Amino acid sequence: MHTKHLDDQGAPQYTNSLIKSASPYLVQHAHNPVAWHEWGNEALAVAQRENKPILISIGYAACHWCHVMSNESFDDEDTAALQNELFVNIKVDREERPDIDSVYMTAVQAMTGQGGWPLNVFCLPDGTPFYGGTYFPPDEKAARYRMPSWKQVLRSVAEAYHTRRDDVAQSGRELLEHMGRIATAGGDGSAAPSLATTLDGAVAALAKQHDPHEGGFGGAPKFPQPMTLEFLLRAHLRGDSRALPMLELTLRKMAHGGMYDQIGGGFHRYSVDAHWLVPHFEKMLYDNGQLARLYVETYQLTGDPLYRQIAEETLGYLLREMAHPEGAFYSTQDADSLPYPGAPHAEEGAFYVWTPDEVREHMGEDAALFCQLYDVSRQGNFEGKSILNLPREPAEVARVTGVPPERLAQAAARGRERLYAARARRPWPFRDEKIITAWNAMALRAFAAAGMALGDPRYIETARRCARFLLGTLRHPDGRLLRSWKDGRQGPLGFLEDYALLIDGLVALYAADGDALWLREALALADAMLDLFWDDRIAGFYDTARDQEALVTRPRDVGDNATPSGHSSAAEALLRLAALSGRELYRERAEAVLAGVAPMLARFPAGFGRMLCAADLATARVREIAIIGDPTEGALNVAAE
């Protein structure tokens, strides 16, 4: 479906078939002049019937560069006409369909050595990929980016498809064979060093990549990498003296940088520079769920109040701005927003930046002190305005200015409160209100951990409400988990990561409140996960269930990226359940997963953060503690084995 009509001013308005979608990202493209299809057999049949190649364009609602390419190319009538003439065009929400994204991201990375979003992949009518890339500029920007323009790419790919079909098809077949080898790669670990040696080697490799001045690993852009940092916390607990300094420097630098929302709490996606200053301004549930738990656990270890503050502010952000009324959490907030009510165009970061005059308007006599503390200046640090950050420790600012620390803290608290209220009157960034099982499970675990560590029953009740929502609403009528849900509309069946991370969250909740219901649900999900996703031929898991839709290859991602892979999450969850239940099959499956990836863990630790955590758990000595007696009475007998 693709229709055109004129609005009241005579301007053309378009509507395509995405208007019926439940995905907010797809609906964002429902008024492009491109005749987009949703993924499905119908679109593939059109390509077969019309003998056209397919363009699969993959992104997500909070993706800044997805918006840029949409505004530049997909909203342009001439470009859209070319796409409609030459291709069958399919839009995919990567958050709703991580399986499709995994297949075609693997293809583009194999072809180009890099990936990202928007992901634009050209395929044969059966979905076999043969060319692809990420962002492509329109004609007027192509020279600046030293890239072919999007129109050039469209024409060249279509010409190759129609004039060199055999070569294109052969390239596609070879690419699929390569992807199949990647998906089934692994081993029995017989030639790999012991896990203990592997863990030591991983810390050594991370120490070489660590930035000793700014924290994190490598240079710009800098990602928070919470799983890698969690591994460092565990390495410290194993007695590795190299780990804690790297962890603490990174956590402090991130907390003081512009990547952290100094007014509203919560972390942006990543920093474009090496100093954690200028973020890509989107906020993701999965980042904040993982980081909140990491700050909680580091507070438990060190007692440093900064870590508790950041954890509580991040959880407060989720409760205030990302909570569904019935207990779950929304997915993302956009990077872009209007700079002021009624502005014609959205701008990246407009919601979050300030000028000295704006601070003065809301703070009065404390404005100069606040600006000095939070780096607000006339020249700014981002396109003429300022991203709030703490370039110096508050104690140093107090010493330099002569302002008593108590007075400085009061001014900071008052300023943050007033600027938050002022910011709330600005146009808000778009919020993707999909409920995603795996991402909610990470938030569930964070709230459960915080409730137990900080002694706050509100956090545990939040975790309970989230668990009930996922176990109730995110269910297919046949009992299977769902990947996503929005406004009563169910998404696809759940993938490996949805099962594994929900098991993980339920075990954390069981530890926090002792209700055996959560353990029973976790065990049932574990049995279902093994039945649906395990394959003896590869001694590991696939990301899709054995009865889910067949793609051109069955995806299997063993590395950890911004979110933990289903593979590593399953291994850790099974190890925890084996310790709790005594079911040896769980441990055997987890150890098989670890054996298959062991050779890669020490060589590429930043790509296997969660798997390293699983390996650490596999090497830990498990102590069983039996608590005997009435829990309501003061004295209990404890026996440890």
SULHU-V253392 format. One record per residue. N is the residue number from 0. PSI is psi in whole degrees, 0 to 359 (* if undefined). D_LAST is the distance of its C-alpha to the last C-alpha in Angstrom with 1 decimal. Layout:
BEGIN
<<N	PSI	D_LAST> <N	PSI	D_LAST>>
END
This chain:
BEGIN
<<0	133	66.4> <1	109	68.1> <2	158	70.7> <3	137	72.8> <4	170	74.7> <5	138	76.3> <6	187	75.1> <7	335	77.5> <8	5	78.5> <9	7	79.2> <10	143	76.1> <11	139	74.4> <12	138	71.1> <13	152	68.9> <14	130	66.4> <15	184	64.4> <16	347	62.0> <17	346	58.9> <18	338	60.2> <19	0	58.5> <20	154	55.0> <21	345	52.0> <22	123	50.8> <23	326	52.1> <24	316	52.4> <25	320	54.6> <26	330	56.7> <27	334	57.3> <28	10	59.3> <29	342	61.1> <30	15	64.2> <31	149	64.5> <32	355	67.6> <33	137	65.4> <34	69	65.3> <35	145	61.5> <36	154	59.7> <37	158	56.1> <38	137	54.1> <39	172	54.8> <40	330	56.9> <41	315	60.0> <42	319	60.1> <43	324	59.5> <44	321	62.3> <45	317	64.7> <46	318	64.1> <47	314	64.8> <48	321	67.9> <49	1	69.3> <50	52	68.3> <51	147	66.7> <52	163	63.7> <53	138	60.9> <54	118	59.7> <55	117	56.1> <56	120	55.5> <57	135	51.9> <58	200	50.7> <59	163	49.1> <60	327	50.5> <61	5	49.4> <62	115	50.5> <63	311	53.3> <64	338	54.8> <65	317	54.9> <66	319	57.1> <67	311	59.2> <68	325	60.0> <69	313	60.6> <70	321	63.1> <71	321	64.8> <72	310	65.0> <73	337	63.8> <74	353	66.0> <75	125	68.9> <76	319	71.4> <77	316	72.8> <78	317	69.4> <79	320	68.2> <80	321	71.4> <81	316	70.7> <82	316	67.1> <83	326	68.4> <84	320	71.1> <85	339	69.1> <86	159	65.6> <87	121	63.6> <88	126	61.4> <89	131	57.8> <90	137	55.6> <91	134	51.8> <92	111	49.2> <93	334	46.4> <94	327	43.9> <95	326	44.8> <96	71	45.1> <97	339	42.7> <98	314	43.3> <99	316	47.0> <100	318	46.3> <101	316	43.9> <102	310	46.4> <103	335	49.3> <104	318	47.5> <105	320	46.4> <106	313	50.1> <107	321	51.5> <108	323	49.0> <109	324	50.0> <110	322	53.7> <111	346	53.7> <112	3	50.6> <113	168	49.7> <114	181	49.1> <115	187	48.9> <116	142	50.6> <117	144	53.1> <118	119	52.6> <119	115	55.9> <120	132	55.8> <121	133	58.9> <122	157	58.4> <123	166	60.5> <124	342	61.2> <125	3	58.2> <126	2	55.8> <127	122	55.6> <128	146	55.4> <129	349	57.9> <130	153	58.3> <131	175	56.6> <132	195	55.7> <133	245	54.6> <134	135	57.1> <135	133	60.7> <136	159	63.4> <137	177	66.6> <138	314	69.9> <139	344	70.6> <140	356	67.3> <141	317	66.9> <142	320	68.6> <143	319	66.5> <144	357	63.2> <145	45	64.7> <146	158	63.7> <147	148	65.7> <148	162	66.5> <149	320	65.0> <150	320	68.5> <151	318	68.9> <152	314	65.5> <153	313	66.5> <154	317	69.8> <155	318	68.6> <156	316	65.8> <157	320	68.1> <158	316	70.7> <159	319	68.3> <160	318	67.1> <161	336	70.7> <162	339	72.3> <163	50	69.5> <164	317	67.6> <165	318	66.7> <166	318	65.3> <167	315	63.3> <168	320	61.9> <169	319	61.0> <170	319	59.2> <171	317	57.2> <172	318	56.3> <173	321	55.2> <174	317	53.1> <175	321	51.3> <176	318	50.6> <177	316	49.1> <178	324	47.0> <179	321	45.8> <180	321	44.7> <181	316	42.7> <182	329	41.1> <183	6	39.9> <184	152	39.1> <185	192	35.8> <186	178	34.4> <187	0	31.6> <188	10	30.5> <189	331	31.4> <190	0	33.5> <191	152	31.3> <192	170	29.3> <193	158	25.5> <194	323	24.0> <195	317	22.9> <196	321	26.5> <197	317	27.8> <198	319	25.9> <199	318	27.4> <200	325	30.8> <201	320	30.7> <202	318	30.3> <203	319	33.2> <204	320	35.3> <205	324	34.8> <206	325	35.7> <207	328	39.0> <208	346	39.7> <209	138	38.7> <210	110	41.7> <211	350	41.3> <212	319	43.8> <213	356	43.1> <214	178	39.6> <215	189	38.8> <216	124	39.6> <217	192	43.2> <218	209	46.3> <219	147	48.0> <220	158	47.1> <221	127	43.7> <222	151	41.0> <223	329	37.9> <224	58	35.5> <225	329	32.5> <226	320	30.2> <227	320	31.0> <228	323	30.5> <229	322	27.0> <230	321	26.2> <231	321	27.4> <232	316	25.1> <233	323	22.1> <234	322	23.7> <235	317	23.9> <236	335	20.2> <237	352	19.8> <238	11	22.1> <239	112	25.5> <240	346	28.1> <241	340	30.7> <242	312	29.1> <243	318	29.2> <244	321	32.9> <245	317	33.8> <246	310	31.8> <247	320	33.2> <248	316	36.8> <249	315	36.8> <250	320	35.5> <251	316	38.0> <252	319	40.9> <253	317	40.3> <254	330	40.0> <255	350	43.3> <256	177	45.1> <257	346	47.4> <258	336	44.9> <259	135	43.2> <260	101	45.4> <261	341	46.0> <262	312	47.7> <263	355	45.8> <264	161	42.3> <265	156	40.7> <266	141	41.2> <267	175	44.0> <268	308	43.4> <269	173	44.0> <270	133	46.3> <271	344	49.5> <272	181	49.6> <273	3	47.3> <274	10	47.0> <275	23	45.4> <276	299	48.7> <277	112	50.5> <278	163	48.3> <279	121	49.1> <280	357	49.1> <281	151	47.5> <282	132	44.2> <283	139	41.7> <284	319	38.9> <285	322	36.5> <286	312	37.0> <287	327	36.6> <288	314	33.5> <289	317	31.7> <290	323	33.1> <291	315	32.4> <292	321	28.6> <293	318	28.8> <294	323	30.5> <295	310	28.1> <296	328	25.1> <297	326	27.2> <298	317	28.0> <299	321	24.4> <300	316	24.0> <301	334	27.4> <302	7	28.6> <303	121	32.1> <304	338	34.0> <305	317	36.0> <306	322	33.1> <307	318	32.5> <308	312	36.3> <309	320	36.5> <310	313	33.7> <311	322	35.2> <312	322	38.7> <313	316	37.7> <314	324	36.0> <315	320	39.1> <316	314	41.3> <317	317	39.6> <318	324	39.9> <319	320	43.5> <320	347	45.0> <321	7	42.9> <322	131	41.7> <323	143	43.1> <324	335	44.0> <325	5	41.7> <326	341	38.5> <327	186	38.4> <328	144	39.6> <329	171	42.6> <330	305	42.6> <331	161	44.8> <332	143	47.5> <333	158	50.4> <334	331	51.4> <335	148	55.0> <336	166	56.9> <337	140	60.4> <338	338	61.3> <339	158	63.2> <340	130	64.1> <341	1	66.7> <342	147	66.2> <343	334	67.3> <344	145	64.4> <345	152	60.6> <346	145	59.4> <347	128	56.1> <348	4	54.3> <349	329	57.2> <350	336	54.9> <351	353	52.9> <352	160	55.6> <353	159	57.8> <354	160	60.9> <355	324	61.7> <356	321	64.3> <357	320	61.8> <358	316	59.4> <359	322	62.4> <360	325	63.5> <361	347	60.3> <362	340	59.3> <363	233	62.5> <364	339	62.3> <365	359	58.7> <366	315	59.4> <367	318	60.1> <368	317	56.9> <369	316	54.9> <370	321	56.6> <371	320	55.9> <372	318	52.2> <373	16	51.8> <374	43	54.3> <375	122	57.0> <376	169	60.3> <377	317	63.8> <378	336	63.2> <379	174	59.8> <380	7	57.0> <381	101	57.3> <382	44	60.8> <383	357	62.4> <384	180	59.8> <385	132	56.6> <386	126	52.9> <387	132	51.1> <388	169	48.7> <389	86	47.7> <390	339	49.1> <391	150	48.4> <392	142	45.7> <393	325	47.0> <394	323	46.9> <395	320	49.3> <396	318	51.6> <397	319	51.7> <398	316	52.6> <399	320	55.3> <400	343	56.9> <401	8	56.6> <402	130	55.2> <403	141	52.6> <404	324	49.1> <405	318	49.0> <406	320	52.3> <407	316	51.2> <408	321	48.1> <409	317	50.3> <410	319	52.7> <411	313	50.1> <412	317	48.5> <413	319	51.9> <414	318	53.0> <415	320	50.1> <416	314	50.6> <417	320	54.4> <418	327	54.2> <419	316	51.7> <420	320	54.1> <421	319	57.0> <422	326	55.1> <423	343	54.3> <424	354	58.1> <425	163	58.4> <426	126	58.2> <427	150	54.6> <428	152	53.1> <429	141	52.8> <430	125	49.4> <431	114	48.2> <432	22	46.9> <433	146	45.2> <434	116	41.7> <435	127	39.5> <436	307	36.3> <437	317	34.4> <438	321	35.6> <439	325	34.9> <440	325	31.3> <441	321	31.0> <442	320	32.5> <443	314	30.2> <444	322	27.1> <445	315	28.8> <446	321	29.7> <447	315	26.2> <448	319	24.7> <449	319	27.5> <450	319	27.2> <451	317	23.5> <452	324	24.1> <453	357	27.5> <454	33	27.1> <455	107	30.1> <456	340	30.1> <457	323	33.2> <458	320	31.3> <459	321	28.8> <460	324	31.8> <461	317	33.5> <462	319	30.5> <463	313	30.7> <464	320	34.5> <465	316	34.2> <466	317	31.6> <467	320	34.0> <468	314	36.9> <469	319	35.4> <470	344	34.1> <471	296	37.5> <472	324	40.3> <473	49	39.0> <474	137	39.1> <475	155	41.8> <476	334	43.2> <477	5	41.4> <478	348	38.0> <479	149	37.6> <480	150	36.7> <481	154	39.6> <482	315	39.9> <483	167	42.1> <484	143	44.1> <485	123	47.0> <486	43	49.2> <487	354	48.4> <488	124	49.0> <489	140	46.2> <490	197	45.6> <491	169	44.5> <492	153	41.4> <493	153	38.2> <494	177	37.2> <495	315	33.9> <496	329	33.2> <497	315	33.8> <498	311	31.2> <499	316	28.5> <500	328	29.0> <501	320	29.1> <502	313	25.8> <503	313	24.5> <504	320	26.2> <505	323	25.0> <506	320	21.3> <507	321	22.0> <508	322	23.9> <509	320	21.1> <510	328	18.8> <511	321	21.7> <512	353	22.9> <513	8	20.4> <514	117	23.2> <515	345	22.0> <516	317	25.5> <517	324	24.7> <518	318	21.7> <519	317	24.0> <520	320	26.8> <521	318	24.7> <522	319	23.7> <523	319	27.4> <524	323	28.5> <525	317	26.2> <526	319	27.7> <527	320	31.1> <528	316	30.6> <529	322	29.8> <530	320	32.8> <531	327	35.2> <532	342	34.4> <533	143	32.6> <534	117	35.0> <535	333	34.1> <536	330	37.2> <537	0	35.9> <538	47	32.1> <539	189	31.8> <540	151	33.0> <541	159	36.5> <542	335	37.2> <543	152	39.4> <544	160	38.7> <545	338	40.3> <546	11	42.9> <547	170	43.7> <548	131	47.0> <549	124	47.8> <550	185	48.8> <551	337	50.5> <552	153	47.1> <553	118	43.7> <554	144	41.8> <555	98	38.6> <556	113	37.6> <557	345	34.5> <558	154	35.2> <559	136	34.3> <560	231	37.3> <561	329	37.8> <562	153	35.3> <563	144	32.3> <564	155	33.2> <565	327	32.1> <566	308	30.8> <567	322	28.3> <568	321	27.4> <569	319	26.7> <570	313	24.5> <571	318	22.3> <572	319	22.4> <573	323	21.3> <574	318	18.3> <575	316	17.2> <576	326	18.0> <577	319	16.3> <578	324	12.9> <579	326	13.9> <580	341	15.6> <581	9	14.4> <582	108	18.0> <583	332	18.4> <584	321	22.1> <585	314	21.2> <586	320	19.3> <587	316	22.2> <588	318	24.8> <589	317	23.3> <590	327	23.1> <591	319	26.6> <592	313	27.8> <593	322	26.4> <594	324	28.0> <595	334	31.3> <596	357	31.5> <597	319	29.7> <598	338	33.1> <599	343	34.2> <600	313	31.3> <601	331	32.2> <602	324	35.9> <603	61	36.1> <604	325	33.2> <605	340	35.2> <606	1	35.7> <607	41	32.0> <608	313	30.2> <609	326	28.1> <610	325	27.4> <611	322	26.3> <612	321	23.8> <613	319	22.6> <614	321	22.5> <615	318	20.4> <616	323	17.8> <617	333	17.9> <618	352	17.2> <619	148	14.3> <620	120	10.8> <621	125	9.0> <622	131	5.8> <623	128	5.3> <624	122	6.5> <625	124	8.5> <626	118	11.8> <627	126	13.9> <628	183	17.6> <629	119	20.7> <630	345	20.4> <631	350	24.0> <632	157	23.3> <633	322	22.6> <634	126	19.8> <635	152	16.5> <636	131	13.5> <637	129	10.2> <638	129	6.8> <639	145	3.8> <640	*	0.0>>
END
